[in-house]
């Protein structure tokens, strides 16, 4: 199986590689929430609170992309879709292609989210196909990975996440990795109110960065932003973002209110 995984798990020298943070990334995943007028009001409030040096991405429902892309044009806020289809076009009723997303102003697409894996049966192989299609349409990708509670309790989380990564983004080139943001989201902490401790988050982020070092080298690994997702909120943001390998957050519920999301943004600066 994963030679890179076993190489990394015995690769003690990775601790000697300092991770030099650039601007942290804060992404919000709205999921299936907000009507269009609420969405506009939220974005207007966010625009009043962001600074030119911030990096903010909001992952919004398909229907809102075009309007919000125009609203956020020439601002620090970028727009992400929550999914795309793995084919360029065709008889796939109800689906949205990466090219369609790009044509209405989308910057990123979120792929590999645990809810897509669980509710829609998306596999690592399928996710890799979607990543390749996103790249073909000049979209960047927020790639999600993470373990369920039983895997965490069995102390097998490093292997579980490494296998997800090996089957997907480790199949990319160093050049393609420039268009990837990784979001580590422990499934047991998504929408549950539970949060991985800052130390647990750092442990997994270092594992992920070590995998990137083993495959692509330190330059590519250091340039890749690794976000933490899983009940990020103002109360825990400072501690999480202080960790050396935590380069920001992918935020769910707290991204639906401007005051809480902007408070997290300030922690992320």
Backbone as numpy.savetxt, mean C-alpha at the origin, in Angstrom:
# Nx Ny Nz CAx CAy CAz Cx Cy Cz
11.32 -24.29 -2.62 10.47 -23.10 -2.62 11.35 -21.87 -2.62
11.03 -20.90 -2.02 11.58 -19.54 -1.99 13.02 -19.48 -1.47
13.99 -19.59 -2.35 15.39 -19.48 -1.95 15.67 -18.12 -1.33
15.06 -17.09 -1.91 15.25 -15.73 -1.40 14.78 -15.63 0.05
13.66 -16.28 0.35 13.13 -16.26 1.71 14.15 -16.83 2.68
14.65 -18.03 2.40 15.57 -18.66 3.32 16.90 -17.93 3.38
17.31 -17.36 2.25 18.50 -16.54 2.25 18.35 -15.37 3.20
17.19 -14.70 3.12 16.99 -13.53 3.97 16.92 -13.91 5.45
16.16 -14.96 5.78 15.94 -15.30 7.18 17.24 -15.69 7.88
18.28 -15.94 7.10 19.60 -16.19 7.67 20.58 -15.06 7.36
20.04 -13.94 6.91 20.87 -12.84 6.41 21.00 -11.79 7.51
21.88 -12.05 8.47 21.97 -11.20 9.65 22.52 -9.83 9.34
23.31 -9.71 8.26 23.95 -8.44 7.95 22.96 -7.37 7.52
21.69 -7.76 7.25 20.71 -6.75 6.85 20.51 -5.70 7.95
20.79 -6.10 9.21 20.66 -5.14 10.30 21.67 -4.00 10.18
22.73 -4.23 9.41 23.76 -3.22 9.27 23.44 -2.19 8.19
22.34 -2.41 7.46 21.98 -1.51 6.38 21.03 -0.45 6.92
21.45 0.79 7.09 20.54 1.81 7.61 19.52 2.20 6.55
18.26 2.29 6.96 17.23 2.72 6.02 17.09 4.24 6.10
17.40 4.93 5.02 17.34 6.38 4.99 15.99 6.81 4.43
15.12 7.30 5.30 13.79 7.69 4.87 13.84 8.95 4.01
12.99 8.94 2.98 12.73 10.16 2.25 11.39 10.69 2.76
10.61 11.35 1.91 9.31 11.81 2.36 8.41 10.60 2.58
7.79 10.52 3.75 6.87 9.44 4.03 5.61 9.57 3.18
4.97 8.45 2.96 3.75 8.39 2.16 2.57 8.10 3.08
1.50 8.86 2.95 0.26 8.55 3.66 -0.81 8.27 2.63
-1.37 7.07 2.68 -2.42 6.66 1.76 -3.69 6.36 2.54
-4.82 6.73 1.97 -6.12 6.44 2.57 -6.92 5.54 1.66
-7.46 4.47 2.20 -8.30 3.55 1.44 -9.75 3.73 1.88
-10.54 4.36 1.03 -11.93 4.65 1.39 -12.82 3.42 1.32
-12.42 2.40 0.60 -13.23 1.20 0.40 -14.60 1.60 -0.18
-15.68 0.95 0.23 -17.00 1.27 -0.33 -17.75 2.19 0.63
-17.25 3.42 0.71 -17.80 4.40 1.63 -17.91 5.76 0.95
-18.78 6.61 1.47 -19.02 7.99 1.07 -19.80 8.10 -0.25
-20.77 9.02 -0.25 -21.39 9.37 -1.53 -20.54 10.47 -2.17
-20.89 10.87 -3.38 -19.99 11.75 -4.14 -19.84 13.12 -3.50
-20.92 13.70 -2.98 -20.82 15.01 -2.36 -19.98 14.95 -1.08
-20.12 13.87 -0.31 -19.28 13.71 0.88 -17.81 13.58 0.47
-17.57 12.88 -0.64 -16.21 12.70 -1.12 -15.58 14.04 -1.50
-16.34 14.88 -2.20 -15.83 16.20 -2.60 -15.52 17.05 -1.37
-16.43 17.04 -0.41 -16.21 17.83 0.81 -14.98 17.35 1.57
-14.79 16.05 1.63 -13.62 15.50 2.31 -12.34 15.94 1.61
-12.30 15.83 0.31 -11.09 16.20 -0.43 -10.82 17.70 -0.31
-11.86 18.51 -0.35 -11.65 19.95 -0.16 -11.03 20.25 1.20
-11.47 19.54 2.21 -10.90 19.73 3.55 -9.45 19.25 3.59
-9.16 18.16 2.92 -7.78 17.66 2.88 -6.86 18.63 2.16
-7.36 19.21 1.09 -6.56 20.17 0.33 -6.16 21.38 1.17
-7.01 21.74 2.12 -6.69 22.87 3.00 -5.59 22.52 4.01
-5.41 21.20 4.26 -4.46 20.79 5.29 -3.15 20.24 4.80
-3.06 19.89 3.52 -1.80 19.34 3.01 -0.82 20.45 2.67
0.46 20.10 2.74 1.52 21.02 2.36 2.21 20.50 1.11
2.92 21.37 0.43 3.55 21.00 -0.83 4.54 19.85 -0.69
5.11 19.68 0.49 6.10 18.62 0.69 5.47 17.29 1.10
4.17 17.25 1.31 3.49 16.02 1.70 3.33 15.07 0.52
3.23 13.78 0.82 2.86 12.77 -0.17 1.61 12.08 0.33
0.46 12.40 -0.26 -0.81 11.82 0.14 -1.46 11.14 -1.08
-1.95 9.95 -0.86 -2.67 9.20 -1.89 -4.02 8.82 -1.30
-5.09 9.01 -2.05 -6.40 8.55 -1.60 -6.95 7.54 -2.61
-7.32 6.39 -2.08 -7.84 5.29 -2.90 -9.36 5.34 -2.84
-9.98 5.69 -3.96 -11.40 6.06 -3.96 -12.20 5.13 -4.88
-13.53 5.10 -4.71 -14.36 4.31 -5.63 -14.19 4.77 -7.08
-14.32 3.81 -8.00 -14.14 4.10 -9.42 -14.91 5.34 -9.89
-16.18 5.44 -9.43 -17.06 6.50 -9.92 -16.53 7.90 -9.64
-15.69 8.02 -8.62 -15.27 9.34 -8.17 -13.92 9.78 -8.76
-13.24 8.88 -9.43 -11.86 9.14 -9.83 -11.74 10.38 -10.72
-12.53 10.46 -11.76 -12.40 11.55 -12.72 -12.59 12.91 -12.04
-13.66 13.05 -11.27 -13.94 14.32 -10.63 -12.89 14.69 -9.59
-12.44 13.71 -8.80 -11.47 14.01 -7.75 -10.09 14.24 -8.33
-9.78 13.60 -9.46 -8.49 13.85 -10.12 -8.41 15.30 -10.58
-9.51 15.83 -11.08 -9.53 17.24 -11.50 -9.42 18.17 -10.29
-10.09 17.79 -9.20 -10.08 18.61 -8.00 -8.69 18.68 -7.36
-7.94 17.58 -7.45 -6.63 17.51 -6.80 -5.47 17.80 -7.75
-5.78 18.17 -8.98 -4.73 18.45 -9.95 -3.79 19.55 -9.44
-2.49 19.34 -9.62 -1.46 20.29 -9.16 -1.43 20.45 -7.64
-1.83 19.39 -6.94 -1.75 19.39 -5.47 -0.90 18.20 -5.04
-0.57 18.09 -3.75 0.20 16.93 -3.29 -0.63 15.65 -3.20
-1.93 15.72 -3.47 -2.80 14.54 -3.35 -2.87 13.81 -4.68
-2.57 12.51 -4.65 -2.68 11.66 -5.83 -3.86 10.71 -5.64
-4.39 10.24 -6.76 -5.60 9.42 -6.74 -5.27 7.98 -7.09
-5.80 7.06 -6.30 -5.64 5.63 -6.55 -6.99 4.98 -6.75
-7.02 3.97 -7.60 -8.17 3.09 -7.71 -7.99 1.93 -6.73
-9.08 1.25 -6.42 -9.02 0.18 -5.43 -8.82 -1.20 -6.06
-8.79 -1.26 -7.39 -8.62 -2.53 -8.08 -8.54 -2.26 -9.56
-8.11 -3.23 -10.34 -8.26 -3.19 -11.79 -8.34 -4.62 -12.29
-8.75 -4.79 -13.54 -8.83 -6.12 -14.13 -7.46 -6.51 -14.69
-7.25 -7.79 -14.84 -5.96 -8.29 -15.32 -5.84 -8.32 -16.84
-6.94 -8.06 -17.54 -6.91 -8.05 -19.00 -6.99 -6.61 -19.51
-6.46 -6.42 -20.70 -6.45 -5.08 -21.29 -7.84 -4.61 -21.65
-8.67 -5.51 -22.20 -10.04 -5.19 -22.60 -10.75 -6.48 -22.92
-12.06 -6.39 -23.18 -12.78 -7.59 -23.58 -14.15 -7.70 -22.94
-14.73 -8.89 -23.08 -16.10 -9.15 -22.62 -16.08 -9.54 -21.14
-15.83 -8.56 -20.31 -15.76 -8.76 -18.86 -16.72 -7.78 -18.20
-17.99 -8.06 -18.31 -19.04 -7.15 -17.87 -18.82 -6.71 -16.41
-18.86 -5.42 -16.22 -18.75 -4.86 -14.88 -17.33 -4.60 -14.41
-16.34 -5.00 -15.20 -14.95 -4.82 -14.79 -14.37 -3.50 -15.33
-13.27 -3.09 -14.74 -12.60 -1.84 -15.12 -11.14 -2.16 -15.43
-10.68 -1.73 -16.60 -9.30 -2.01 -16.99 -8.36 -0.93 -16.47
-7.07 -1.28 -16.42 -6.06 -0.32 -16.00 -6.01 0.87 -16.95
-6.17 0.61 -18.24 -6.13 1.69 -19.22 -7.30 2.66 -19.01
-8.48 2.13 -18.68 -9.62 3.00 -18.37 -9.28 3.91 -17.18
-8.68 3.34 -16.17 -8.31 4.12 -14.98 -7.33 5.22 -15.33
-6.32 4.86 -16.11 -5.31 5.85 -16.50 -5.93 6.99 -17.30
-6.94 6.66 -18.12 -7.53 7.66 -19.01 -8.34 8.72 -18.27
-8.70 8.46 -17.00 -9.48 9.44 -16.25 -8.66 10.08 -15.12
-7.34 9.90 -15.16 -6.50 10.63 -14.21 -6.02 9.86 -13.01
-6.14 8.54 -13.03 -5.66 7.73 -11.90 -4.13 7.68 -11.88
-3.56 7.77 -10.69 -2.11 7.69 -10.53 -1.66 6.30 -10.07
-2.39 5.73 -9.11 -2.05 4.44 -8.50 -3.24 3.50 -8.57
-2.95 2.20 -8.36 -4.01 1.24 -8.12 -3.57 0.34 -6.96
-4.48 0.08 -6.04 -4.21 -0.80 -4.90 -4.46 -2.24 -5.35
-3.48 -3.10 -5.17 -3.61 -4.50 -5.58 -3.13 -5.42 -4.47
-3.80 -6.56 -4.35 -3.42 -7.53 -3.34 -4.03 -7.31 -1.97
-4.99 -6.39 -1.86 -5.59 -6.14 -0.55 -6.24 -7.41 -0.03
-6.18 -7.60 1.28 -6.68 -8.84 1.88 -8.16 -9.07 1.61
-8.92 -7.98 1.49 -10.35 -8.14 1.20 -10.57 -8.67 -0.21
-9.73 -8.28 -1.15 -9.80 -8.83 -2.50 -9.37 -10.31 -2.49
-8.35 -10.62 -1.73 -7.90 -12.00 -1.63 -8.99 -12.88 -0.99
-9.59 -12.38 0.10 -10.55 -13.19 0.85 -11.91 -13.29 0.16
-12.49 -12.14 -0.23 -13.86 -12.14 -0.74 -13.95 -12.52 -2.21
-12.88 -12.29 -2.96 -12.92 -12.51 -4.41 -11.91 -13.56 -4.88
-11.26 -14.22 -3.94 -10.39 -15.33 -4.27 -9.16 -14.97 -5.08
-8.67 -13.75 -4.95 -7.52 -13.34 -5.74 -6.25 -14.02 -5.24
-5.53 -14.62 -6.16 -4.29 -15.33 -5.85 -3.08 -14.46 -6.13
-1.93 -14.91 -5.66 -0.70 -14.17 -5.94 -0.42 -14.11 -7.44
-0.73 -15.20 -8.14 -0.52 -15.22 -9.59 -1.39 -14.18 -10.29
-2.65 -14.11 -9.89 -3.57 -13.12 -10.47 -3.11 -11.70 -10.14
-2.69 -11.50 -8.92 -2.24 -10.16 -8.51 -1.04 -9.73 -9.34
-0.12 -10.65 -9.61 1.02 -10.32 -10.45 0.57 -9.93 -11.85
-0.41 -10.62 -12.40 -0.96 -10.26 -13.71 -1.52 -8.84 -13.69
-2.22 -8.50 -12.63 -2.79 -7.16 -12.50 -1.70 -6.10 -12.38
-0.65 -6.41 -11.65 0.46 -5.47 -11.52 1.07 -5.19 -12.88
1.29 -6.24 -13.64 1.87 -6.07 -14.98 0.95 -5.23 -15.87
-0.35 -5.44 -15.78 -1.29 -4.67 -16.58 -1.31 -3.21 -16.14
-1.22 -2.97 -14.84 -1.16 -1.59 -14.35 0.07 -0.88 -14.91
1.21 -1.55 -14.88 2.42 -0.95 -15.42 2.30 -0.66 -16.91
1.63 -1.56 -17.63 1.46 -1.36 -19.08 0.65 -0.11 -19.38
-0.16 0.33 -18.40 -0.97 1.55 -18.56 -0.38 2.73 -17.82
0.89 2.60 -17.42 1.62 3.68 -16.74 1.02 4.05 -15.39
0.40 3.08 -14.73 -0.07 3.28 -13.36 0.98 2.76 -12.39
1.09 3.39 -11.23 1.90 2.87 -10.14 1.01 2.01 -9.25
1.64 1.21 -8.41 0.90 0.19 -7.64 1.21 0.31 -6.15
0.15 0.24 -5.34 0.28 -0.01 -3.91 -0.01 -1.48 -3.71
1.02 -2.25 -3.41 0.89 -3.71 -3.28 0.72 -4.07 -1.81
-0.34 -4.82 -1.50 -0.66 -5.18 -0.11 -0.29 -6.62 0.19
0.20 -6.83 1.40 0.50 -8.18 1.88 0.24 -8.21 3.39
0.09 -9.40 3.92 -0.16 -9.50 5.36 -0.71 -10.85 5.74
-0.63 -11.18 7.03 -0.99 -12.51 7.51 -2.27 -12.50 8.34
-3.04 -13.61 8.34 -4.20 -13.73 9.23 -3.77 -14.06 10.66
-4.74 -14.03 11.57 -4.44 -14.21 12.99 -3.83 -15.57 13.30
-4.36 -16.64 12.69 -3.86 -17.97 13.03 -2.40 -18.13 12.63
-2.01 -17.50 11.54 -0.61 -17.55 11.12 0.27 -16.77 12.09
-0.19 -15.62 12.52 0.55 -14.82 13.50 0.71 -15.61 14.80
-0.37 -16.23 15.27 -0.32 -16.97 16.53 0.59 -18.19 16.43
0.72 -18.75 15.22 1.62 -19.88 15.01 3.05 -19.44 14.78
3.31 -18.14 14.86 4.64 -17.57 14.67 5.20 -17.90 13.28
4.30 -17.91 12.29 4.71 -18.22 10.92 4.51 -17.02 10.00
4.36 -15.83 10.59 4.00 -14.66 9.80 5.09 -14.23 8.82
6.35 -14.36 9.22 7.43 -13.96 8.31 7.43 -14.82 7.05
7.28 -16.13 7.22 7.26 -17.02 6.07 6.03 -16.78 5.21
4.89 -16.55 5.84 3.64 -16.34 5.10 3.74 -15.12 4.19
4.18 -14.02 4.75 4.30 -12.78 3.98 5.40 -12.91 2.93
6.50 -13.56 3.27 7.58 -13.75 2.31 7.11 -14.56 1.10
6.26 -15.56 1.33 5.74 -16.35 0.22 4.84 -15.50 -0.68
4.02 -14.63 -0.08 3.21 -13.73 -0.90 4.09 -12.85 -1.78
5.12 -12.30 -1.19 6.00 -11.37 -1.91 6.81 -12.10 -2.98
7.30 -13.30 -2.64 8.08 -14.07 -3.61 7.27 -14.39 -4.86
5.96 -14.66 -4.68 5.12 -15.05 -5.81 4.63 -13.86 -6.62
4.91 -12.66 -6.16 4.37 -11.48 -6.85 5.48 -10.47 -7.15
5.75 -9.57 -6.25 6.63 -8.45 -6.62 8.10 -8.85 -6.76
8.52 -9.97 -6.18 9.89 -10.39 -6.41 10.08 -10.96 -7.82
8.99 -11.08 -8.56 9.07 -11.47 -9.96 9.29 -10.27 -10.88
9.31 -9.08 -10.31 9.48 -7.86 -11.10 10.96 -7.54 -11.27
11.23 -6.58 -12.12 12.60 -6.09 -12.30 12.86 -4.92 -11.34
14.13 -4.58 -11.18 14.47 -3.42 -10.35 13.83 -2.16 -10.90
13.77 -2.04 -12.21 13.15 -0.87 -12.83 11.66 -0.81 -12.51
10.98 -1.96 -12.59 9.55 -1.99 -12.27 9.30 -1.69 -10.80
10.22 -2.07 -9.93 10.04 -1.82 -8.50 10.01 -0.34 -8.16
10.50 0.50 -9.06 10.44 1.95 -8.82 8.99 2.44 -8.78
8.06 1.64 -9.32 6.66 2.02 -9.38 5.79 1.27 -8.39
6.43 0.69 -7.37 5.73 -0.08 -6.35 5.88 0.59 -4.99
4.77 0.73 -4.28 4.75 0.99 -2.84 4.20 -0.27 -2.19
4.83 -0.73 -1.14 4.35 -1.92 -0.42 3.58 -1.47 0.81
2.45 -2.13 1.06 1.69 -1.89 2.29 1.59 -3.21 3.05
2.23 -3.27 4.22 2.08 -4.44 5.08 0.87 -4.23 5.97
-0.11 -5.12 5.82 -1.35 -5.03 6.60 -1.65 -6.36 7.27
-1.33 -6.51 8.55 -1.72 -7.73 9.24 -3.25 -7.84 9.23
-3.76 -8.92 8.65 -5.21 -9.04 8.44 -5.97 -8.96 9.76
-5.37 -9.46 10.82 -6.04 -9.46 12.12 -6.18 -8.05 12.70
-5.55 -7.07 12.08 -5.62 -5.69 12.58 -6.40 -4.76 11.66
-6.98 -5.28 10.57 -7.69 -4.42 9.63 -9.14 -4.28 10.05
-9.52 -3.08 10.46 -10.91 -2.81 10.83 -11.35 -3.46 12.12
-10.41 -3.99 12.89 -10.78 -4.68 14.13 -10.56 -3.83 15.37
-9.85 -2.72 15.20 -9.47 -1.92 16.35 -8.16 -2.38 16.96
-7.72 -3.60 16.60 -6.42 -4.08 17.05 -5.34 -3.50 16.14
-4.21 -3.24 16.70 -3.10 -2.71 15.92 -1.84 -3.47 16.30
-1.04 -3.81 15.31 0.27 -4.35 15.63 1.04 -3.31 16.44
1.80 -3.75 17.39 2.64 -2.80 18.12 3.66 -2.21 17.15
4.23 -1.11 17.55 5.25 -0.49 16.70 6.40 -1.46 16.46
6.73 -2.25 17.47 7.82 -3.22 17.34 7.44 -4.35 16.38
6.19 -4.82 16.44 5.74 -5.85 15.51 5.74 -5.32 14.08
5.29 -4.10 13.90 5.30 -3.50 12.56 6.73 -3.40 12.04
7.64 -2.90 12.87 9.04 -2.75 12.46 9.65 -4.10 12.11
9.34 -5.12 12.90 9.89 -6.46 12.63 9.52 -6.92 11.22
8.25 -6.77 10.86 7.81 -7.25 9.56 8.29 -6.36 8.42
8.34 -5.08 8.66 8.85 -4.17 7.63 10.32 -4.47 7.34
11.08 -4.82 8.39 12.48 -5.15 8.17 12.62 -6.46 7.40
11.74 -7.42 7.69 11.72 -8.67 6.92 11.47 -8.37 5.44
10.48 -7.54 5.18 10.13 -7.21 3.80 11.29 -6.49 3.11
11.88 -5.53 3.80 12.99 -4.82 3.17 14.17 -5.76 2.94
14.38 -6.69 3.85 15.44 -7.65 3.67 15.23 -8.53 2.45
13.98 -8.90 2.19 13.67 -9.66 0.98 14.02 -8.86 -0.27
13.70 -7.57 -0.23 14.02 -6.71 -1.37 15.53 -6.58 -1.55
16.25 -6.45 -0.43 17.71 -6.38 -0.51 18.27 -7.64 -1.15
17.75 -8.81 -0.73 18.26 -10.08 -1.23 18.03 -10.25 -2.72
16.91 -9.72 -3.22 16.59 -9.88 -4.64 17.14 -8.74 -5.50
16.97 -7.51 -5.05 17.25 -6.36 -5.90 18.48 -5.55 -5.49
18.98 -5.76 -4.29 20.08 -4.96 -3.79 19.59 -3.82 -2.91
20.51 -3.23 -2.17 20.14 -2.25 -1.16 19.58 -0.96 -1.75
20.07 -0.54 -2.91 19.60 0.73 -3.48 18.11 0.67 -3.79
17.68 -0.40 -4.46 16.26 -0.55 -4.79 15.44 -0.74 -3.52
15.96 -1.53 -2.59 15.23 -1.79 -1.34 15.03 -0.52 -0.54
16.06 0.32 -0.48 15.96 1.55 0.30 15.03 2.57 -0.36
14.92 2.50 -1.68 14.07 3.46 -2.38 12.60 3.10 -2.31
12.29 1.87 -1.91 10.89 1.41 -1.88 10.24 1.79 -0.56
9.12 2.50 -0.63 8.37 2.85 0.58 7.55 1.65 1.04
7.64 1.34 2.33 6.86 0.25 2.93 5.95 0.88 3.98
4.64 0.81 3.73 3.66 1.43 4.59 3.08 0.39 5.56
2.65 0.87 6.73 1.93 0.00 7.65 0.44 0.30 7.55
-0.38 -0.74 7.48 -1.83 -0.59 7.49 -2.45 -1.54 8.51
-3.47 -1.11 9.18 -4.13 -1.96 10.17 -4.52 -1.14 11.37
-5.67 -0.46 11.27 -6.18 0.36 12.38 -5.21 1.46 12.78
-4.62 2.12 11.78 -3.81 3.32 12.05 -4.74 4.46 12.40
-4.44 5.16 13.47 -5.26 6.28 13.92 -4.37 7.32 14.59
-4.90 8.51 14.86 -4.06 9.54 15.46 -3.35 9.11 16.74
-4.00 8.25 17.53 -3.44 7.87 18.82 -2.19 7.01 18.71
-2.04 6.26 17.60 -0.88 5.38 17.50 0.07 5.76 16.36
-0.27 6.78 15.60 0.50 7.12 14.40 1.93 7.53 14.73
2.12 8.35 15.74 3.47 8.83 16.07 4.42 7.67 16.32
3.96 6.71 17.15 4.82 5.59 17.52 5.12 4.70 16.31
4.12 4.44 15.49 4.32 3.59 14.32 5.29 4.23 13.33
5.08 5.51 13.04 5.87 6.17 12.01 7.29 6.49 12.46
7.53 6.36 13.77 8.89 6.58 14.27 9.80 5.39 13.99
9.22 4.26 13.63 10.02 3.06 13.38 10.86 3.24 12.11
12.10 2.78 12.12 13.01 3.09 11.01 12.60 2.55 9.65
11.88 1.42 9.62 11.48 0.86 8.33 10.01 1.08 8.00
9.32 1.86 8.79 7.92 2.20 8.52 7.90 3.56 7.82
7.56 3.54 6.53 7.67 4.74 5.70 6.33 5.44 5.48
5.39 5.21 6.40 4.08 5.83 6.27 2.99 4.81 6.53
1.76 5.15 6.13 0.64 4.27 6.44 -0.37 4.18 5.33
-1.06 3.04 5.29 -2.27 2.86 4.48 -3.42 2.81 5.47
-4.25 3.83 5.45 -5.23 4.07 6.51 -6.63 3.79 5.99
-7.42 3.08 6.77 -8.80 2.77 6.39 -9.78 3.76 6.96
-10.46 3.37 8.05 -11.54 4.17 8.61 -11.16 5.59 8.95
-9.95 5.79 9.47 -9.53 7.14 9.87 -9.29 8.05 8.68
-9.26 7.51 7.45 -9.09 8.36 6.27 -10.40 8.94 5.78
-11.52 8.55 6.40 -12.84 9.02 5.97 -13.25 10.32 6.64
-12.44 10.79 7.57 -12.70 12.07 8.24 -11.46 12.94 8.12
-11.64 14.15 7.66 -10.50 15.03 7.38 -9.66 15.28 8.63
-10.29 15.50 9.78 -9.51 15.86 10.97 -8.61 14.72 11.40
-9.13 13.48 11.39 -8.29 12.35 11.81 -7.20 12.05 10.78
-7.53 12.14 9.50 -6.55 11.84 8.47 -5.43 12.89 8.45
-5.80 14.14 8.63 -4.80 15.20 8.67 -3.94 15.11 9.93
-4.53 14.66 11.01 -3.75 14.46 12.24 -2.69 13.36 12.02
-3.09 12.29 11.33 -2.14 11.22 11.01 -1.07 11.76 10.05
-1.49 12.59 9.11 -0.54 13.19 8.17 0.54 13.97 8.92
0.14 14.72 9.93 1.13 15.50 10.69 2.10 14.59 11.42
1.62 13.42 11.87 2.52 12.46 12.51 3.51 11.88 11.50
3.13 11.88 10.25 3.90 11.23 9.20 4.93 12.15 8.57
4.93 13.43 8.96 5.86 14.38 8.34 7.26 14.24 8.92
